[in-house]
Amino acid sequence: MASRFWTAGSDSDEEEVSASEEESSSSEEESSSSSSSSSSGSDSDSDSSSGSGSDSDSDSDDSDAPKKGAARFLAGSDSDSDSDEDRRVVLKSAKDKRFSELTDSCDEIRNKMKINDWSAIQSLFDELNKRLDRTRKVADNVGVPRVYVRMLVELEDFLNDTLANRDLKKKMSPTNAKALNTMRQRLKKHNTSDEFGDLVTKFRENPQDDEEEELESSSSSESEAENDAEGKFEDFEKRPAGASKKKDKLLSMDSAEITYEMVAKKLRDIATSRGRKGTDKQEQVEMLQFLANVAKGVPQKLEVLLQLVGSLFDLSPGISNYMKVGLWKRCMLVMLEIMDTLTANQNIVLDDTAEPSEDRTAEPVAGEDGMIRVWGNLVAFVERLDDEMFKSLQVIDPHTHEYMARLRDEPVFLALAQKVHDYLARIGDTRNQPKVALRIIEHFYFKTDAVYDAMRKLTMLQQEEAAASAAAHPEGAVAAASAEAENAAAGNTSNEPGEEQTADDKVALPVPLDFSMDESSAAAMKRLVGIVFQHGDERAKARAMLCIIYHRALHGDFYSARDMLLMSHLQDNVMMMDISTQILYNRSMAQLGLAAFRLGLIAEAHSCLQELYGSGHIKELLAQGMAMGKFQDKTPEQELLEKRRQMPFHMHISLELLESSCLISAMLLEVPAMASSPLAVKKRVISKSFHRILDTYNRQTFTGPPETVRDHIMAATRALMRGDWSGAYGAVFALSVWQLVPQRESVLGMLQAKLKEEALRTYLFSYRCAGGWVPSMCSKTPVTHVVADSVFSGAWRELHTSSTRQGVPVHHESTLDVSSPLIECSLTRLGRVEREMCAVQRCVATMGPTMSSVCGHRTCSLLLVVPCMCVVVS
């Protein structure tokens, strides 16, 4: 069996030598090598035949059959040698491959033109442009191939013929008709661009010469293919990675030589190339900055500046990351320059319904009203800048100086938004004016008076610095800051969380000198909310209403905020609104509950906060964090959406303060209710979350000192259940959240009074069966006369409504004299009477209706309450 492999090896050696012989040029070497190879082959054959005759016979018989097993992979098998001799491999260069692909695409488009399939033509046209880019990368010295130019001309002619045939257009399907309209717009811009316009024009002037040149190029390509087949490869030099691109001829021209048409044509080319793969965005920005300086006329300058803002937005890394701070400042400076230009030229109006600049070849003229309309949408730019600032505040660490520096840019944005708002009011654009007003409202509604005054002082300080900078730079503070921002932001445009902003810190963003803030946030909110209510849509009105409710509740006007919420009926339709509006509704309800708590309206505060706190997802409802539970399975897309909805740190509501307010309100309501009906505690549940925490706390074997908010409230609850208001107040007072309350002393004083009242009420309900409870309680508790009135009258109504159906007269004209021996004697008698229930019931039946005649001195009477009886002691 081994002879088979040795034979195969000799055959392979023979083929390799014969192949080298065919490529050699000397005939003498061929004869010598062939003789040596034949002798070696005969020797090997003789050795194999002498070794085993049966094996040689089997090998000769199997040579004609197909190889099996390992013999298939031997290079010297007969089948491989035969196929190599018959097959001729044609090798093409990379340039020829790209040209053939380009030609194939043109042929496919022609085939689709025969059946009028514009959907396929549209997709093939995109593929044709991609292959053109590949071809030009391989062959740097070759311009646009003539095959491509001919295809553009044929497509344009076929498009015009199709548009002229109305019957054919009517028979088209909606998809095909839509593709036809798309190709009409794209082909019009493509064929009139600076790159292909001249080539198309030359081809139409003399198409025959181009055909002859194409025939020559095709013949030369065939000859090159033949040379490649013979083994001659052509090496193409590639452009070095660091080689500089060709400089645009417009940059080297004098500004006096540049015309309006040249700037407009270059602007059209930039607008057409935006969004395409392989487009150098930074180069576009630099070109637009140059065009802004050489633009002819104010309207064209505005068109270039608006295009520049859009190109700067293109430099942003995407929606997942926020825009770099320096890039954001450059956009702000360009927008401020646009607003200054519009203020100086009030005959120019930006309108998103006007003719776009890329579709216009001449300078715009004034209309019948004397206004020159330029296409542009300032509101979209303002909203994008606001969103980018919001995203940056979401990502930046709030405990760093970078976050504070970012907040210092807010007055500049408010100045820009106010300028746009005033401009829209001047031109009478009531459709977009409420949008800008709502953006300003959302920057004001969560600010207290102290924060608003601090921002107002910061604005005036920045204006003083801007005035000094304007005096030092005669060209203007905005122009100087714009040049500084361009130099600082010339680096990388990506911005990851935690990246240092050393270059951005050097860029100064001046506040416009003509910007002024209102005296108070209430005046600003009233003015802006009125505009939204007058001209805004339903969503804008709902958000403005929630913002003014939040603002008034924050400033302590609970009743006004509550009335606005009830009159608007937002609580009925909030589930049908978008998620951001629902978050704003939750924030307004939380602030409304805190306002009620500060005023001592315990029941109202509990009703506002219970639904938020009882859900267990208060972080998610207020968009102040993400709590991942054991059984929560969120997709990456859901997590990303939830992260985008998070509120910045300076807009957060203290969750600890919300928890404290809700639990204290529940304690003040639940503890007296549990004492009044100890056998039916579960039937009169006011706060389920409070009961759940209390049950967990009662089941603990050992209770340590309070640490969290819940521990402090549970310690206060136990003291309150004993009637110990002092211990309950001490546990509540130990909370650290009171430092966040503006009116700290008044709130703590209100809590002390409430705890005294509820402690006395709880003591009355808990120890109502004891005979001597009144003197001991009143001696230990310094209850005022007014508090005693409310407590005793409320306890009397709650305890004896079932036993006294006709009502009981209560007299409080005099204070309680505990030292009176008559009262002590009466209390002793009451203890004996209480043990005789039947006698007590008869006494109540006989004395209840005539109690007013029992006492001779009505001004010195006192009513004391025991279970199922009433006695007047004088």
N, C-alpha and C positions, 0 to 999 in steps of 0.2 A: 504493500500500500504506500510505502514511503516513496517509491519511484514515481508515483503519480505527481506528487508535489514537486519533486526535483525536475520532472519534465515540464511542468507548468512554469517553474522558475526560469528554465532555459529559454522557453518560448517568449517569456516577457522580456528577458534580456535581449533576445534577438530583435524584438519589435522596437525596443528603445534605441538600439544601435542603428537599425534601418531607418528610423525617423531622423536620427542625427545625420545619417548619410545623405538623406534627401535634401536637408537644408544646407549642407556644405556645398561649396562652389568648385572644389577641385575634383576632377574625375579620377585622378590617380589614387587619392585617398579613399574614394568610393570603392575602387576595385580591391585595394588591400584590405580594407575593413570588411568587405563582403566575403572575401576568401577566408579571413580569420573567423568570421562569425559562422560560416558554413562548416568549417572544420570543427569548431567547438560544438556546433550542433550535432554533427555526425558522431563525435566522440560520446556525447551524452546519450545519443540514441543507442549506440552500440553497447554502452554500459547498461542501459536499462533493459535492452533485449537480452543480454547475457545473464542478467540477474534473474529474470523470470519471464518465460515466454507467455504464460497465461495472463500475466498482468498487462503486458504490452498489447495483447489481443483485446483484452477488455477495454484498455484505454482507447485503442483505435476505433472500437465499436461505439464507445460512448462519446466520441468527439462530435458526431453529428447530432446527438440528442441534446436537449436543453440541460444546462448545468443545474444541479441540485446541491443543497447543503452549502458547505464552505466553498465549493468550487465556483459558485456564482460570483463571489467577490474577488476572485483572482484576476489581476489585471492582464494576464497573458492568455486568457481563454480565447478560443477561436471566434466566438460570437462577438466579443468586444472588439477584437481586431477588425473583423469585417465591418461592424457598424462605424468604427472610427474612420475607416477608409472611405465608406460611402457618404458619410455626413460631412458637410462643409460648414464650419462655424463662421458666421459673419459678425464681426465686432464693430460696434458703433461708438463714436465718441459721445461724451456727455452733451456736447452742444447739439449734435445731430439728434440725439434722443429727445431733447427738449423741443427742437424744431418739428420733429415728427408728431409729438404730442400736441403741439399747437395746431398743426395742420389737421390732425384727427378731430380736434374740437371744432374747428371751422366746418369740416365736413358734416359733423353731427348737427350743427346748427342749421346748415343748409337742408339737411333731411327733414328737420322739424319745421322749417319754413315751408316746405312743400305741403305739409298737412295742417299748417296754420295752428300749431300748438305753441302758444305763447308762454304757457307755464313752464314747459320744458326749455324753451328758448331762454327764459329768465335764469333758470338754474345753470344752463350751459354757458350763458354769458358770464356768470360769476366764475365758473370753472375756467373759462377762457382767460379772464383777467389774472387769475392765480397762476396759470401756466405761463402767461406772459412775464410775470415777475420772476418765475423760476428761470425762464430762458434768458432774461436780461442779467440775472446774477451769474449765470455760467459764462455768457459771452459779454464781457464788459465793453468791448470796442464796437459791438454791433448795436445800432439803434433799435427803433421799433420795426419789427419785421413787416414786410409788405403784405404778407398773408393776413396779418392782423388788421392792417389799414383797409385792405379790400373788404374784409369781413364787416368792418364798421360801416363802410359805404353801402354795402349790400343790405345790411340790417336797416340802415336809415331809409333807403329807398323802399324796401319792403314794408317798413312801418308806415311810411306815408301813403303807400298804395292801400294798405289795409284800413287806415283811418278814412281814406276817401271812399271806400266801398261801404255804404251804409247797410246794404242788405246783408253783407257778410258779418258786420258788427252785431246786427240784430240776432243772428243765428248763434252767436257765441254763448257759451255758458258763463255764468257769473264769475267763476274762477278764472276762466280764460280772458274775459274782458278786464278783470282787475289786473291780471298780469300784463295785458296790453297797455293799460294806462301807466302802470309802474315802469315798463320799459320805455314808454314815450318820455317820461320825465328823466329817467336815468340816462338814456341815450342822448337826449338833448344837452344835458350838462356834460356828458362824457365827450361828445364830439366837438363841443365848443370850448373845451378846456384849453389851457395854455400848452399842454403837452401834446394833444392830439389834433387841435384845431387846424394848425398849419399843414399837418400831414394829410388830413382829409381834403383840405382845399387843393393841395398840389396833386393829389391823386385824381380828383375830379377834372382838373385841367388837362392832364395828360396821362390817362390810365394805360395806354399802349406801351409806353416806355417802361412802366412799372412791370407790365406782364413780361416783356423781354428780359428785364433784369431778374425777374423771378425765375424765368426759365434757365438763365445762366447760373443763378444760385442753386437751383435744383440739380443741374448737371454737375456743378462743382461738388455738391454734397454727395452725389452718386459716386464720383471719382474718389472722394475721400473715403466712402464706405468700402470701395474695392481695395484701397490701400490698407485699410484697417483689417480687411479679411486676410491680406497677405502678412499681417503681423506688424504693420507699421502704425504705432500709436502716436497720437498728437497730444502734447502736453499744453494745457491751458493755464495761464498764470491767473491766480486769484488775487483779488484786491486785499491788501493787508487790513488787519482788524482796526488798526489805529489810523488808517488813511482818512484824510479830511474829504468831506463831500464838496461838490461843486458849489460855489457861492452863487446865490441868486443875483442875476444881473441888475435887479431893481435896487439891491443894497449898494451897489457901486455907482449908481447914477446920482446926479445932483438933484436936489429937491425941486429946483426950478424946472428941470426937464421932465419930471414926473407929472403925468396928466391925470385927470379924473378917471378916464377909461382904464388906465393902467392899474390904478389902485382898486377900482371896482372889479376888474378881471382877477387880480390877485386875491381879493377878498372872496370871490366866488370859488376859486380853486381851493382856498383854505376851508371854506364851508363844505365843499364837496368831499374833501379828503378826511374830514372829521369822523372818527369812529372806525376808520378802516384799519386793518391789521398792517403793522409795519410803519405806521405814520409816526413821525417824530413830533411828539406833542410840545416838547420844549422849544423846538425850532419854530413851530407855529406861533407860540407865544412871543418869541423874539421878533418874528416877522410882523405880528400884529402891533407890537409896541413901536416898531419902526413906521408902520403905516399910519398909526395914530399921530405921529409927528409930521408926516408929509401929506396928510389928507387934505383934499381940496374942498373947503367949505365946512361949516358946522354940521350939517346933516350927515355928511360922509364921516366926519370924525366920530359922531355919535354911533354910527353903524359899526365902525371899527372898535370902539370902546365896548360896545355891547357884545361883539364877537369875542373880544379879549376876555371879558368876564366868563363867558362860556368855556373858553379854552383853559382858563385857570381852574375852573371846576373839573375839567377833564384830567388835570394833573393829580386830582385826589385819588388815593389808592383804591377806593371803593366804598360800598355802604357798610362793610364790616368794620372798617377803621375810620377814625375821624380825620378831617382835613388838618394838615399841618398848620400850626398857629401862624407862622410867617406867611404861608400861602393865603390863609384867611384874611390876614391884614392887607395883603396886596389886593385882594378882591374888594375889601372895604374902601381902600384908597381909590380904586378905579370907580366904584359906585359913587363915592363922594364927588369925584371929578365930573361924573355924568350929571349929578344933581346940580352942581355949580353951573355947568354949561346950560342946563335947562332953565335955571333961574335967570341967567343972563340973557337967554334967547327965548322969550316967552311965546314967540310965534311958531316954535317947533313943538310938536306933540308926539309922544311915543304911543303907538297904538298897535296892539297885536293883531288887528284886522287889516292893517295896511299891507301894501305890496312888499314882500321880502326883498332885501338888498340884492340877493343873488339872481333874482328874476328881473332886475331893473338895470338898464344899460346907460341911462341918462340921469342927470341930477334931478331930484324930486322938485316939483313946483308947488306953489301954494294953491290951495283949493279955493272954493267960492267964499269960504269964511276967512280967508287970509292966513290959514294955518298950514304949515308944512308937516305932513305926517310921515313919520319914520317908524319902521317896524321895530317893536321891542316890548318886553314885558318886565317891568321893574318889580312887580309884586312877586313873581316867581323867584327872582334873584334874592329878594329880601327874605322870603320864606326859606330858601336854601341856606342862606347865611345863618339864619336863626337855628335851623336844624343842625348845622355843623357845629355851632357853638354849644348847643344842647348836648350833642354827642361827645364833644370834648370834655364837658363837665361831668358826664357820666363815667368816663374812663379814667380821668386824672385822679390821682390819690388826693382826697380832700384834706389830708393832714400835712400837705406840703406847701411850700411857698408858690409852687407852680399853679396850684388851684387858686390861690388868692390873686396871683398875677392875671390869671384868666378872667376872674371876676371884674378886674379893673377895665376890661374891654367892653363891659356891658353898657356904660354910658355912651360910647361911640356908636354902638349898634342902635341904641334908642334914639340918638340924634339922626342917624340915617333913616330909621323907620319914621320918625316924625317929619323929616323932609319929604319923604315919599308920600306920607299921608297928606301933608299940606299941598303937595303938587297935584295929587288926585282930587283933592277938594277944589283946587283952582280950576282944573279942566272939567270938573263936573262928572268924574267917573265914580258914580255911586255903586257900581258893581264890585270894584276892587277895593274901595276905601274901607269897608267894614273888615276885610281880611287883614289889612295892616293894623287897623285899630285893635283887633282881637289879639294880634301878636304883641302889641304894646301892653295890653291888659294883662296878658299872661306873664309879663315881667314885673307887674306891680302888685297883683292881688295878694300875694303871700308875704308882703313886706310890712313890718310894723312901722310905726311912726319914727322910731329911733333909727331903723335901718334905712328908711326913705330919706331922712335928714342927712344921714352919713353919706348916702349916694349923691345927694344934692351938693354937699360940700366937696366931695371928690370931683364932681363934674366941674364945679367952679375952679377948683385947683388945677385940673387938667387944662381948662380953657386959659388960665393965666400962663401956664407953661407953653401952650400953643401960640399965644400972643407974643411971648418972648422969642419963640422960634421963628415966627413970621417976621419979626423985626430984624432978626439976624440973617434971614434968607429973603431977599427981595422977591424971588420968584414965587414965594408962597410956602407955607408950612406943609401943605398937602403934597406939593410937588417934591419938596425936599424929602419928606417921609416916604414918598413913593419910590424915589431913587434908592433910598436906604433899604427899603423892603426888598427891592429887586436884587440888590447885592447880597442881602442876608439869606434870601430864600433861593439862591441859585444852586443850592446843593440838592441833596436827595429829597424827593417829595413824599416818601413813605414815612409814616409816623406810627410806631408801635407804642403800646402803653409802657410807661416808665422811661421812655427815651428823653434824654436831656434836651432842653430847648435853649441852648446857649446862644445860637444865632438869632432866635426869635426875641430874646430878651433885649437885644440891641435895637430892635425896630420900634420906633415910637409912633403911636397911632393918635394923632391929635384930635381932640373934640372940636367940632365946628364952633366958631365964636358966636354964631347967631342962634345957637340952641339954648333953650331955657326950659327948666322943669317947673312944674306947678308948685305952689307953696306947700300943698299937702297932698298925700296920696289919695285922700277921699275926693278932693276936687278933680284930680286927674281921672280917677275911676268913674266919677259921675259924668264927666264930659265924654269919655271914650265909650262907655256903655250905652249912652244915649244914641251915639252914631250907629252902633251895632244894632240896637233895637229898632232903629228907623230904617236902615237899608240892608241889614244882613239877612242871610238865609236862616233856616230853622236850626241847623247845627250851630251856627255862629251865635244865634240868640240864646240857645240852651247853654253853651259854654260861657257866654258873657254873664248870664244869670247866675250860674254856679260860682263864677269868680267873684261877683259882687256879694253873694251870700257868704262866701268864705271870708272876704275882706271885712264885712261888717261884723261877722262873728268873731274874727280875730281882734277887732277893736272894741269888743264888749257889747255891741248892740244886738243882743240875742233876739229880742222881740221883733225887731224889724227884719232880721235875717229869717226868722221862723215864718213870718207872714209872707215874705217873698217866696219862700220855698213852697208853702201851702197853696198860694195863689197861682203859681206857675204849673203845678201838677207834674213836676219833673219826676217825682217818685213813682208815678204811674207808668211812665214811658221810658224810664232809664234802661230797662232791659233791652229795648229795641235800638239803643244807640251804639256807637262804636266803642271799642275798649278804652281808648284814651278818655272819652267823655265819662265813661263809667268810673274810671279811676278818679277823675276830678269830682264826681258826685260823692264818692266815698271820702275823699279828703274834705269836702264841704261838710258832710255829716259829722265827721270826727271833730272838726273845728267848732261846729255848732254845739256838740255835746260838751266840749271844753268850756265854751262860753256860758252855757247853762250851769255847769258845775261851779265856775267862778262866782256866779251870782247867787248861789245857794239853791238853785232849782234842781233838787236831787232827782225827782221823778223824771223830769224832762231830760236831764243829762243821762240817766240810765237808759231811757228809751232810745236816745240817739246813738249811744255807744255799745249797747248790748248786742246788736246784730253784727257789728264789726268784730267785737272782741269774742263773742260766743262762737263765731265760725271757726276759730282756730287758725285762720289763714290771714291774719291782719297784715302781715308783711306783703303778701301778694296783692291783697285788695287795695293797699295804699301805694303799691309799686315802690316799696322801700327795701326790697330784698327778695331772695329766692330761698325757700325752705324745701329741701329735698327730703321727703319721707321714705320709709322703707318700701311702701307699696306704690310709690309714684314712679311711673315709667314715662319719661318725656323724651321725645325724639330730639336730635340736635337742632332741627329747624324750630321746634317749639321753644327750646332753651334760648336760641338766638333771638326769636321774636320777643320773648319775655325780658331779655337783657336790654333790648332797644326801648322798652317801655319804662325802664327804671327811672325814678326821679333823681336829679342831682342832690348832693348831700345838703346843700344850703336850703333846699326846699322841703326837707324832711320834717315830719311832725314827730315829736318824741313819743316813741312807743311805750316807754316806761311811764310817761305822764298819762297816756291814754289808759294803760292798765291800772294805774293807781286810781284815776278818777272813776273808772267803771267799777272797780271792786269796792271802793269806798261808798259809792252810790248804792251798790247792791247790798252792802252791809247795813247801811242806814235804813234800808227798806225791808230787808229780810229778817233781821234780828227781832224787831218788835212783832213782825208777823208770825214768826215761829213761837214767840213767847205767848202771843194771844191765843193760839190754837195748837198746843203741843201735841195733841192726838191726831191732827190732820195736817201735818207739815207738808207731806207730799202733794196734798190736794191744792194748796195755795202757794205754788212755786212762782216766784217772781223772776228769779235768775237761775237758770239751770247750771250755768258755768260756776256760779258762786257755790251752789249746793254740791257740785261735784268736787270742787276744791276743798270745801269744808269736810265732806265725808272722807276724803283722802287724808286730811290733816287729823281727823279724829281717830282714824285707824292706826296711826303711828304710835308705837310703844314708847318711844323716847322722842321728845321734841327739844331741839337745841335752840340756841338764840337765833332770832330772826336775821336773815341775810338778804333774801330777795324781797321783791315787792309783795309777793304772795305771803311770805312768812310774816311780814309786818302786818298785813291786813288780817291774817288769821289770828295773830296775837291780839290785835285790837278787837276782833270779833269775840274772842273768849272773854276779854275784860268787859265788853259791852253786854254780853249775855249775863254777867254777874251784876250789872248795874254800875260798874266801876268806870265812870267816864274819864277819870284822870289817867288810869292805865291805858285806856283806848286812845286817848289823845297823845300820850307819850309814845305809843307805838307808831301812830300815824305821823307824828311830828318828826320821828327819826328818819323818815324817808328823805332821800337826797334830791327828789324831783322838784321840790319846792323852790329850788334855786332857779328853775326854768320858768317859773310863773312870774309875770310882771308885777301883779299886785299881791305880793307874798303875804304881807301882814294882814290885809283884809281877808284873804282866803283862809288863812289859819284861824283868824278870829271867827269867821263864819263856821268853820269846822268845829271849833270848840263849843259854840252855842248849839250846833246841831247834835253833837255828841252828848251834851248835857240833857237836851230834850229827849233824845231817843233812849238814853240810859235810864232816865226817870220813867219813861213810858214802859220800857222793858221790865223795870223793877216792879211797877204796878201790876203788869200782867203776870209776872213770875211769882210774886209773893202776895197775891191778893187774898189768900186764905188765912194769913197771919193776922192776929188781932192788933198788935202794936206796931204795925208797919209804918204808919203815917208819921208819928213823932220821930222815930229813928231815921227815916229817910230824909225828912226835912231838916233834921239836925245835922246830918252828914253832908247834905248837898245844898250849896248856896244857890237855890233856884230863885230867879227873879219873879216878880208878880205876874208879868206878862207871860212868861214861859209856863208858870203854874196854871194860869188860866187855860192856855191851849192844851196842856197835858191833861188836866183833870176833866175838862169838858170833852176832849176826844176820848179819853178812857171810859168816861161814863157812857158815851154813845155807843162805843164798841162793845162794852161788857153787858149792858142792861137794856139793849134794844128789845130783846126777846121777852124780858120780864116786865118792863114798864111800857105798855103800848100807848098810854095817853101822854107821854112826855113828862119830863121832870124839870121843874124850875131850879136853876143853879144860881147862887148868889155869891159874888166875889167882892163885896164892898169893903171887907176888912181883911187884914192879914192874919195869919195863923200865930196864936200865942201858945207856944209849946209848953211853957211853964205853968199854964193854968191847971190847978188841981181838978177842976170840974171836967176838963177834957180827959185827964188820966182816969178818972172814975168812970167816965162814959166808955172809954175803951175797954176797961175791965168788964163792964156789963156787956159790951158787944161780944167779947169772947165767950161768955156763957150763952148768950142768945144764939150764937153761931152753931153751937152743938145741938141745939134744938131746932131742927130744920122745919118741922111742921109749924111750930109756933112762929118762926120767922116768916113763913109763907102767909100765915093768917095776918101777921102784923103788916106785911107789905100790902095785902089786899085791903085792909081797913085804913091804914094810914097813908097809902100812896096818894089817893085823890085829894086828901085834906091836909097835905104837909104844910101848906102855906099858913094854916091856922094854928099849927102846933107851936111855932116860935112866936113869942111875944115881942122880941127885939129883932126885927128883920135886918137891921144894919149890922148886927153882930153875929149873924148866923154863919155856919160852916157846914158844908156837905161832905160827908165821908162815905166811901164806897166800900162795901164788902160783897162777896158773892151772893146774889139773889136777894139783896135787901138794900134799903136806903133808910137812914136815920138822920134826923136833924138834931144837932146838939147846939145848944145855946149857952 
